[in-house]
Amino acid sequence: MNDTDKYAVIPRPASVKHTAGVFHCSGVPRVERGGNVFEIEAGVFEAQLAKTLGEGAFGPGLIRLAKTESPAAEREAYRLEILPGEIRLGSATETGTFRGLQVLRQLVLSGYGEGGLSIPCGIIEDKPRFPWRGLMLDCSRNFFSVEFIKHLLDALSLHHISIFHWHLTDDQGWRLPVKNYPLLVEVGSVRRDTRTRQDVGGHYTEAEIREIVAYATARHIEVVPEVDLPGHASAILAAYPKLGCTGGPYKVEERFGVFEEVLCAGNDEIFRLAEAVFDTLAELFPSKYVHIGGDEVPFDRWNECPKCKKRLAELGLDQTPQLQSWITSRLAGMLRGRGKAAIGWDEILENTEKFPLPEDAVVMSWRSQKGGNEATALGRRVIMSPMTEGCYLDYRPAEHPEEIGRLGVGTVSQGFNLKPITPEMNDEAASLVLGGQGNLWAEAVYAGKLAEYLIFPRICAIGEALWTASPERDIAEFGRRLAVHRRRLDRLGLLQYQGPVG
């Protein structure tokens, strides 16, 4: 057993050195208080352990936190030292301290039992490879409660996930309250469920959104909202049918797929709606990013619509699909005016002859790694999330080895082998890769426990691919650590789903 195996930390730290001795305590030591500059991080760490182990788990002993010097680029770096008599954690930043405390949280979950807490002595030094290590949760197709999201954020923080990509709108539901557009939630948040034939849905209040953003921020997770424009717009059109090319009638979709009804490119009212939506997002979300979707936009309605044809002529365009790049450019400019940068799925790279992709736009490459290659070649920043590389967590885990790699199946090994930087990228292109993420689409995910089953442990593997820079990463070695880590996940109640997954 090597030094890394002895701790079984996920994601794998940059440096692990086991030393003689064991830190042993009758209970979990508390963080030393008294003018501590990392008070919020210490409080979250203790609250997380109390929720899992109970307040009675705490005992004597000390965890000492120290502010150290470190290059600005290493804001997530930390040094954790476990000695026979105490535990020391040093970092230059609050984020680095929190990352180190989450490693310690893993060690406590493994080392605490009836005999108290025992952790092998040693030194762990670490920093991440990529800043963007994300999970996307689709709350349009299935509405997840505030409590579930907070529970998920605590689990994600254990694995150094830094981004919570919150998919708030789609054909099947609009979850974001917007001033002056009340029907978006009054009408657009409810649909008929095809299984139960009952109305289902819901939306988040401004207070609930602020609560989730604050909860994530305290765990050093950035919340990036997504509103899908100009396609996947059935919920918008059901609420405001005049924004469509035909005027309706429309409904919040109960089916899943890609639908021809989109926002009318010839109607300036869609930009007034976008202004109101973006004002709301700027008020509620401190993130510098807003995801505007931009994927799977059919052009049939635009081809037929007189207003869209007029717009095409006014802009001097000769192809209907070019209207999408015009819309993307305009939306990105609106966000730029609010101090935000637009993110879009890789379709925003298409039909950009007359309206090039804005320089500050970020491409999320989902259909394959090709979008990432094309975007970096254009000098645009990229987030890698290819569905065929283990990043789509709604794909059911493989039951048989021969299924590995088949579309519709996602595996731990695929996530572990995610390579955000491709062989086609030179050094300059590679520098534009922010990182990557896993995505849980919820068309067939009706329960929180099923969501947890699909996320864990695959997000653990994806997180390691994005955090750990070591060229020596090995799937067999990861498997040994994962066997230990599964017991931590079980202790957190994340592996309890027993229902069907087909």
C-alpha positions in Angstrom: 0.0 0.0 0.0 1.5 3.4 -1.0 1.1 6.7 0.9 -1.9 7.8 -1.3 -3.8 4.5 -0.6 -3.4 5.0 3.2 -5.6 8.1 3.1 -7.7 7.2 0.0 -8.5 10.9 -0.6 -10.6 11.7 -3.7 -9.6 13.6 -5.8 -6.0 12.4 -5.5 -3.7 15.1 -3.9 -0.6 16.4 -5.7 1.6 15.2 -2.8 1.0 12.7 0.0 3.7 11.8 2.5 3.0 9.3 5.3 4.9 9.8 8.5 5.3 7.7 11.7 2.5 7.7 14.2 -1.2 8.2 14.4 -3.4 11.1 15.4 -5.9 9.6 17.9 -8.6 11.4 19.8 -11.7 10.3 21.7 -13.8 12.5 19.4 -13.5 14.8 16.4 -11.4 17.8 17.4 -12.9 21.3 16.9 -11.2 24.1 15.0 -9.3 26.4 17.2 -11.2 29.6 17.7 -10.2 33.1 18.7 -9.7 35.7 16.0 -9.6 33.0 13.4 -9.6 34.5 9.9 -11.2 31.4 8.5 -14.2 31.4 10.8 -16.8 30.8 8.1 -14.9 27.8 6.7 -14.4 26.3 10.1 -18.1 26.7 10.9 -19.2 25.0 7.7 -16.7 22.1 8.3 -18.0 21.5 11.8 -21.7 21.8 10.8 -21.1 19.3 8.0 -19.6 16.8 10.4 -22.3 17.4 13.1 -25.0 16.7 10.5 -23.4 13.3 9.6 -21.9 12.2 12.9 -24.0 14.1 15.5 -22.8 16.8 18.0 -21.7 14.1 20.3 -18.9 13.1 18.0 -16.8 16.1 18.9 -14.1 15.8 21.6 -10.8 17.2 22.8 -7.9 18.1 20.6 -7.3 20.9 18.1 -7.3 21.7 14.4 -5.1 24.8 13.9 -5.6 26.9 10.8 -2.9 29.3 9.6 -2.8 31.9 6.9 0.3 31.4 4.7 1.9 33.1 1.7 1.2 31.6 -1.7 1.2 32.8 -5.3 -2.1 34.5 -6.3 -2.7 31.8 -9.0 -2.7 29.1 -6.2 -5.8 30.4 -4.5 -7.0 26.8 -3.8 -3.7 25.4 -2.6 -3.4 24.0 0.9 -1.0 22.1 3.2 -2.5 19.7 5.7 -0.2 18.2 8.4 -1.4 15.5 10.7 0.7 15.1 13.8 0.3 12.8 16.8 -1.0 15.6 19.0 -2.7 18.0 16.6 -3.8 18.8 13.1 -2.5 21.8 11.2 -3.8 23.3 8.0 -2.2 26.2 6.1 -3.4 28.2 3.1 -3.2 31.7 1.8 -6.9 31.9 1.1 -10.3 31.0 2.4 -10.9 28.8 -0.6 -7.7 26.9 -0.1 -8.5 26.4 3.6 -11.9 25.1 2.8 -10.5 22.6 0.3 -8.1 21.3 2.9 -10.9 21.0 5.5 -12.9 18.9 3.1 -9.9 16.5 2.8 -9.9 16.4 6.6 -13.6 15.8 6.5 -13.0 12.7 4.3 -10.4 11.4 6.7 -12.8 11.9 9.7 -15.6 10.1 7.9 -13.2 7.1 7.4 -11.4 7.3 10.8 -14.2 8.0 13.2 -15.9 5.1 15.0 -16.7 3.7 18.4 -13.1 4.0 19.5 -12.9 7.7 18.6 -10.9 9.2 15.7 -7.7 7.7 14.3 -5.9 9.2 11.3 -2.4 8.2 10.2 0.1 11.0 10.5 1.4 12.6 7.4 1.5 15.7 5.1 -0.8 16.4 2.2 0.0 19.3 -0.1 -2.3 20.1 -3.0 -3.6 22.4 -5.7 -6.0 22.0 -8.6 -5.3 21.5 -12.3 -8.4 23.4 -13.6 -10.5 26.1 -11.9 -13.8 25.0 -13.5 -14.9 21.6 -11.9 -18.6 21.5 -12.3 -21.9 19.7 -12.0 -25.0 20.7 -13.9 -28.4 19.9 -12.3 -31.5 20.1 -14.6 -34.3 21.5 -12.4 -36.6 22.1 -15.4 -37.4 18.6 -16.3 -37.7 17.7 -12.6 -38.1 20.2 -9.9 -35.6 19.6 -7.0 -36.3 21.1 -3.6 -34.1 23.6 -1.9 -33.2 21.1 0.8 -32.1 18.5 -1.8 -29.9 21.1 -3.6 -28.3 22.1 -0.2 -27.7 18.4 0.6 -26.1 18.0 -2.9 -23.9 21.0 -2.4 -22.5 19.6 0.8 -21.7 16.3 -1.0 -20.1 18.2 -4.0 -18.0 20.3 -1.7 -16.4 17.1 -0.3 -14.9 16.5 -3.8 -13.7 20.0 -4.5 -16.4 20.7 -7.1 -16.2 24.4 -7.7 -19.2 25.1 -10.0 -22.9 24.4 -9.6 -24.5 24.9 -13.0 -28.2 25.4 -12.3 -30.3 24.6 -15.4 -33.5 26.7 -14.6 -35.5 26.8 -17.8 -36.4 24.5 -20.6 -39.5 23.3 -22.6 -40.8 21.4 -19.6 -40.7 24.2 -17.0 -39.5 27.7 -16.1 -38.3 28.0 -12.5 -37.0 31.6 -12.2 -39.2 34.5 -11.0 -38.9 37.5 -13.2 -40.2 40.9 -12.4 -42.9 42.2 -14.9 -43.2 38.7 -16.4 -45.2 36.9 -13.7 -46.7 34.3 -16.1 -43.3 32.7 -16.6 -43.8 31.0 -13.2 -47.6 31.1 -12.9 -48.0 29.3 -16.2 -44.6 28.2 -17.3 -43.6 26.3 -14.2 -46.4 23.7 -14.4 -46.9 20.8 -16.8 -48.9 17.6 -17.0 -46.8 14.5 -16.0 -47.2 11.7 -18.6 -46.8 9.0 -15.9 -49.2 10.1 -13.3 -51.5 12.4 -15.4 -51.2 14.9 -12.6 -49.9 18.5 -12.8 -46.3 18.8 -11.6 -43.8 21.6 -11.3 -42.8 24.4 -9.1 -40.5 27.4 -9.1 -37.9 29.0 -6.7 -38.6 32.3 -5.0 -36.1 35.0 -4.9 -35.5 34.2 -1.2 -34.9 30.6 -2.0 -32.4 31.4 -4.8 -30.5 33.7 -2.5 -30.5 31.0 0.2 -29.0 28.5 -2.2 -26.4 30.9 -3.6 -25.4 31.8 -0.1 -25.2 28.2 1.0 -23.0 27.4 -2.1 -20.8 30.4 -1.6 -20.1 29.4 2.0 -18.9 26.1 0.5 -16.8 27.9 -2.1 -19.0 26.8 -4.9 -20.0 29.3 -7.6 -23.6 29.1 -8.8 -23.9 29.6 -12.6 -27.5 30.0 -13.7 -28.8 28.8 -17.1 -31.8 30.2 -19.0 -32.2 28.5 -22.4 -32.6 31.0 -25.4 -33.8 31.1 -28.1 -34.8 27.4 -28.3 -36.2 25.0 -25.7 -38.7 27.8 -25.2 -42.1 26.0 -24.8 -42.5 27.2 -21.2 -41.9 30.8 -22.2 -44.3 30.6 -25.2 -47.0 29.0 -23.1 -46.8 32.0 -20.8 -46.4 34.7 -23.5 -47.5 33.3 -26.9 -46.9 36.5 -28.7 -43.2 35.9 -28.4 -43.5 32.9 -30.9 -43.6 33.0 -34.6 -47.2 31.6 -34.9 -48.8 33.1 -31.8 -49.7 29.7 -30.5 -51.5 28.0 -29.0 -48.6 26.6 -27.0 -48.2 24.5 -23.9 -45.5 23.7 -21.4 -44.2 20.5 -22.9 -44.9 17.2 -21.2 -42.9 15.3 -23.8 -39.1 15.3 -24.1 -37.0 16.1 -27.1 -36.4 19.0 -29.5 -39.5 21.1 -30.5 -39.9 23.4 -33.5 -41.5 26.2 -31.5 -38.8 28.8 -30.6 -38.7 32.5 -29.8 -39.4 34.7 -32.9 -36.2 36.2 -34.2 -38.2 39.0 -35.8 -39.9 40.2 -32.6 -38.0 42.8 -30.6 -40.1 41.8 -27.6 -37.9 38.7 -27.0 -35.0 41.1 -26.1 -37.2 43.0 -23.7 -37.9 39.7 -22.0 -34.2 38.9 -22.1 -33.4 42.3 -20.5 -35.8 41.5 -17.6 -34.4 38.0 -17.2 -30.8 39.2 -17.2 -31.7 42.0 -14.7 -33.1 39.3 -12.4 -30.0 37.1 -12.8 -27.6 40.0 -12.2 -29.5 40.8 -9.0 -29.7 37.2 -7.6 -26.4 35.6 -8.9 -23.0 37.1 -8.1 -21.3 34.8 -10.7 -19.6 36.5 -13.6 -21.1 33.9 -15.9 -24.6 33.3 -17.3 -25.4 30.3 -19.4 -27.8 31.2 -22.3 -28.2 27.7 -23.7 -28.3 28.2 -27.5 -28.5 24.4 -28.3 -30.8 22.4 -30.5 -32.6 25.4 -32.2 -34.7 24.2 -35.1 -35.1 26.8 -37.9 -38.4 25.7 -39.4 -40.5 28.4 -37.9 -38.0 31.1 -38.8 -38.0 29.9 -42.4 -41.7 30.4 -42.6 -42.2 33.5 -40.4 -42.7 36.8 -42.2 -41.2 38.8 -39.3 -38.1 36.5 -39.3 -37.8 36.9 -43.1 -38.0 40.7 -42.7 -35.3 40.6 -40.0 -33.1 38.5 -42.3 -33.3 41.1 -45.0 -32.7 44.0 -42.6 -29.5 42.4 -41.3 -28.3 41.5 -44.8 -28.2 37.8 -44.1 -28.8 35.1 -46.7 -29.3 32.1 -44.4 -31.9 31.7 -41.8 -29.6 29.9 -39.3 -27.5 33.0 -39.1 -30.3 34.6 -37.1 -29.1 32.5 -34.2 -25.6 33.9 -34.2 -27.1 37.4 -34.3 -29.3 36.6 -31.3 -26.3 35.1 -29.4 -24.2 38.2 -30.1 -26.9 40.5 -28.9 -27.6 38.5 -25.8 -23.9 38.4 -25.0 -23.7 42.1 -25.3 -26.6 42.6 -23.0 -24.9 40.4 -20.4 -21.6 42.2 -20.9 -23.3 45.5 -20.0 -24.3 43.8 -16.7 -20.7 42.7 -16.0 -21.4 39.1 -17.1 -19.9 36.8 -19.7 -22.2 34.5 -21.7 -21.7 30.7 -21.9 -23.4 28.7 -24.6 -23.5 25.1 -25.7 -21.3 24.4 -28.7 -24.0 25.2 -31.3 -23.1 28.9 -30.7 -20.0 28.2 -32.9 -22.2 27.6 -36.0 -23.3 30.0 -38.7 -21.1 32.9 -37.4 -19.9 34.2 -40.8 -21.7 37.6 -40.3 -21.8 37.7 -36.5 -18.7 36.1 -35.1 -18.8 34.6 -31.6 -18.2 37.4 -29.1 -14.7 37.4 -27.7 -15.8 37.1 -24.1 -18.2 34.2 -24.8 -17.4 30.8 -23.4 -18.2 27.6 -25.3 -19.4 24.5 -23.4 -18.5 21.6 -25.6 -21.2 18.8 -25.2 -21.6 16.9 -28.4 -18.0 15.8 -28.5 -14.6 17.3 -28.0 -14.8 18.9 -31.4 -16.5 22.0 -30.2 -13.7 22.6 -27.7 -11.1 22.2 -30.4 -12.9 24.6 -32.7 -13.5 27.2 -30.0 -9.9 27.3 -28.7 -8.7 27.5 -32.3 -10.7 30.7 -32.5 -9.2 32.0 -29.2 -12.4 31.4 -27.2 -12.5 29.9 -23.7 -13.9 26.4 -23.3 -15.5 24.1 -20.8 -15.4 20.4 -21.7 -18.5 18.3 -21.1 -18.7 15.8 -23.9 -21.7 13.5 -23.5 -19.8 10.5 -25.0 -16.9 10.8 -22.6 -18.7 10.0 -19.3 -19.9 13.5 -18.6 -23.7 12.9 -19.0 -24.7 11.4 -15.7 -28.2 10.6 -16.7 -26.7 7.9 -18.9 -27.2 4.7 -16.9 -24.2 2.9 -15.5 -23.0 -0.1 -17.5 -24.2 -3.4 -16.1 -21.8 -5.4 -18.3 -18.2 -4.7 -19.4 -19.1 -4.9 -23.1 -21.4 -1.9 -22.7 -18.6 0.5 -21.7 -18.3 3.3 -24.3 -21.7 2.7 -25.8 -23.8 5.9 -26.2 -26.4 5.9 -23.4 -24.1 4.4 -20.9 -21.8 6.3 -18.6 -19.1 4.7 -16.4 -16.7 5.7 -13.6 -13.8 4.8 -15.9 -15.0 7.1 -18.6 -15.2 10.0 -16.1 -11.8 9.2 -14.7 -10.3 9.2 -18.3 -11.9 12.6 -19.2 -9.2 14.7 -21.0 -10.3 18.3 -21.3 -7.1 19.1 -23.2 -7.1 17.2 -26.5 -4.1 16.2 -28.7 -5.3 18.7 -31.3 -4.7 21.7 -28.9 -1.4 23.5 -28.8 -0.2 25.3 -25.6 -2.1 28.4 -26.4 -5.3 26.6 -27.1 -4.8 24.4 -24.0 -4.5 27.6 -21.9 -8.1 28.5 -22.9 -9.6 25.4 -21.3 -11.3 26.4 -18.1 -12.0 22.8 -17.1 -15.0 20.6 -17.4 -18.1 19.2 -15.7 -20.7 16.4 -15.4 -24.3 17.0 -16.4 -27.4 15.4 -14.9 -30.4 15.9 -17.2 -33.6 15.0 -15.4 -36.0 13.8 -18.1 -36.2 10.4 -16.4 -35.0 11.4 -13.0 -38.0 11.8 -10.7 -36.5 11.3 -7.3 -33.6 12.8 -5.4 -32.2 9.4 -4.4 -32.1 8.4 -8.1 -30.3 11.6 -8.8 -27.7 10.8 -6.1 -27.3 7.3 -7.5 -26.6 8.7 -10.9 -24.2 11.4 -9.7 -22.2 9.4 -7.3 -19.5 8.0 -7.6 -19.2 9.2 -11.2 -18.8 12.8 -10.3 -15.9 11.7 -8.0 -14.1 10.4 -11.1 -14.8 13.5 -13.1 -13.7 15.7 -10.3 -10.4 13.8 -10.0 -9.8 14.2 -13.8 -10.3 18.0 -13.4 -8.4 18.4 -10.1 -5.4 16.1 -10.3 -2.6 17.0 -12.6 -0.4 13.9 -12.0 0.6 12.1 -15.2 0.7 8.9 -13.2 -3.0 8.7 -12.6 -4.1 5.1 -12.8 -7.6 3.6 -12.8 -6.6 0.6 -10.7 -5.1 2.9 -8.0 -8.2 5.1 -8.2 -10.4 2.0 -7.8 -8.6 1.1 -4.5 -9.3 4.6 -3.1 -12.8 4.5 -4.4 -13.6 1.3 -2.5 -12.7 3.2 0.7 -14.5 6.3 -0.5 -17.7 4.5 -1.2 -18.0 3.9 2.6 -17.8 7.6 3.1 -20.5 8.2 0.5 -22.7 5.5 2.2 -22.2 7.3 5.5 -23.5 10.4 3.9 -26.6 8.6 2.6 -25.7 9.0 -1.0 -25.8 5.3 -2.1 -29.2 4.3 -0.8 -31.3 4.2 -4.0 -32.8 0.8 -4.5 -35.4 1.4 -7.3 -35.3 0.8 -11.1 -32.8 2.7 -13.2 -34.0 1.6 -16.7 
